[in-house]
Amino acid sequence: MIKHLSLLILACSTFCFSSTVSSLVLSTVNGEPVYESDITADQSADSRDQKIKRAIQYKLIVQEAKKRGLERTPEIQGELNKLLFKKFIADEKIIRKKTFAPTESELLSYYGKFPLIRLHHLVLNKKTETDKQVTTLALEQIKKEITKGTAFEQLCSQYSQDASSFFGGDTDFKGIHNFPESLYSKIRALPKNSVSEPIEIGNTVHLFEWFDKKPFTAAPASYLQFLQGKLVQEREAQLLKEIVADLELKAIIEPKSLSVKSR
């Protein structure tokens, strides 16, 4: 019992000492205190005395800046508003008890939406008028061959104009990080072993077929980390949307016309 009491007293003493040290006044500058906590972040100073000296100099400059009203300049207010914005969002996360890091089951479900899929990819160029004519004829022939049941892998080897043609258009496994999300969603929405309609991107035309999907348990850690970050971003965006909606309900917003009628 005495041993446990001694440990409790020691823990309380340590906490109180830590709290006292962080708020210990080391100096005053025109009546404004310099605390122990003001020098702890300074890692570039060689000695404690140098840290204190630099903290005093910092206070002096900030005080003079305030005397000149520099904190009211648009640039400073803009930076301050950015900090306030971030701090407010951080506080709201705590107040609303929002948890952004997904559980393993949530990540598994999210992977089901954005899995790694193995593709056959056929590329045709349309840079010149000649290219366009050749591509038009090639697309007509490819469509006929697909209707006849010719393997898309074979068509990629025959028609594709990029390096993957040497491998039957096999690009190995790709994920949402390899494509714009809209393009990935189009490919992912295809039934397995079905060829997409021609998709124009710049001066090229693309056809895709996904034929395999990597299981969650075999997905690389780097891709799962990417998905985790993406899911966290989506949740943060949803929180921001909720915050703004709540604030708009309480706010009085009076739209003003941006155009000025000439008389």
C-alpha positions, -999 to +999 in steps of 0.1 A: +000+000+000+028+024+010+047+015-022+016+023-044+011+056-025+047+065-031+044+059-068+013+080-070+030+109-052+060+106-075+037+106-106+018+137-094+051+154-085+064+148-120+033+161-136+032+192-115+069+198-121+064+194-158+035+218-158+054+243-137+085+242-159+066+248-191+050+279-176+082+291-158+089+328-164+125+332-176+123+369-183+100+397-191+101+420-222+083+453-216+062+435-191+054+405-214+067+372-200+091+348-218+082+313-207+102+281-206+079+267-233+089+296-256+125+283-259+118+245-261+112+246-299+145+264-306+168+236-317+193+257-335+207+276-305+239+262-290+231+270-253+202+277-230+213+313-226+214+318-263+178+304-266+166+328-240+184+357-257+167+348-291+133+345-274+137+380-260+148+393-294+117+376-310+094+393-284+110+427-291+104+425-328+069+411-325+060+439-301+073+466-324+054+450-353+022+452-333+029+489-325+030+496-362-003+478-367+013+452-390-009+424-377-038+442-393-023+441-428-042+420-454-013+396-458-010+389-420-048+386-416-049+362-446-022+339-429-040+342-396-073+332-411-057+301-427-044+291-392-078+298-376-095+277-404-072+247-397-075+251-359-113+253-361-115+221-383-091+203-358-113+214-329-145+202-347-129+168-352-125+165-315-159+180-306-178+158-331-157+128-321-149+120-357-125+091-364-109+092-398-085+063-398-104+033-413-106+000-396-094-031-415-129-041-423-136-006-436-104-007-457-114-041-471-148-026-481-131+004-497-107-019-516-138-036-530-146-003-546-111+004-559-093-030-563-062-036-583-073-050-617-052-066-644-057-051-678-053-056-715-048-022-731-049-012-767-037+022-779-042+039-813-027+073-823-046+102-839-019+128-841-021+134-879-048+131-905-032+099-917-032+085-881-069+093-878-077+075-910-057+044-900-072+045-865-108+046-879-101+016-901-084-003-873-114+004-849-138-010-875-118-041-879-113-045-842-150-043-836-156-070-862-130-093-846-144-088-811-179-097-825-164-129-840-149-138-806-112-130-813-093-127-780-087-091-771-052-100-761-045-111-797-060-078-810-037-058-787-007-076-801-018-070-836-031-034-835-018-016-804+007+012-810+025+012-776+051-011-760+025-032-742+016-048-776+046-071-772+028-085-741-006-088-756-015-054-741-010-068-706-003-039-683-002-060-651-023-049-621-034-012-620-053+008-594-071+041-589-036+057-584-027+049-621-057+066-638-080+096-634-108+084-612-134+088-639-114+066-663-107+040-636-144+039-628-153+033-665-129+004-667-139-011-633-176-009-643-170-032-673-180-068-669-150-090-665-134-099-699-155-073-717-139-047-740-147-010-735-159+014-761-131+035-776-121+062-752-103+093-766-076+109-745-058+137-763-045+124-796-049+088-787-078+062-786-078+036-759-096+003-754-095-017-721-104-051-708-099-062-672-095-099-668-082-104-632-086-088-598-060-090-570-074-102-537-072-078-507-048-100-489-024-099-518-025-061-523+008-043-517+010-023-485+018+008-505-015+006-524-035+000-492-018+030-476-028+051-507-064+039-503-063+047-466-052+082-473-078+086-500-105+075-476-093+098-449-095+127-474-130+118-484-141+117-447-124+151-440-142+165-470-175+152-457-168+167-423-161+201-439-193+198-459-212+192-427-195+220-408-203+245-436-239+233-438-244+239-400-228+273-402-248+284-432-280+276-413-270+300-385-255+327-407-271+357-423-257+358-458-268+387-481-257+381-517-246+412-536-247+416-573-212+414-589-222+434-619-227+471-619-252+485-643-240+515-662-263+545-663 
